[in-house]
């Protein structure tokens, strides 16, 4: 494998991990928003996170 191919592989792996983390964080934020709406109104914590 050439050096260039190896770098591309690492870039793809990094990107996959990065995307997975963003998706997970987005899911948590979404759940928190829905949870907050059920309680009626936004909490300060949620506003700061977003």
QUIPEGI-V634913 format. One record per run of one state. SS is the DSSP state (H for helix, E for strand, L for the rest). FROM is the first residue (numbers start at 0). TO is the last residue. If there is no record, write none. Layout:
{{SS & FROM & TO} {SS & FROM & TO}}
This chain:
{{L & 0 & 1} {H & 2 & 38} {L & 39 & 42} {H & 43 & 48} {L & 49 & 49}}
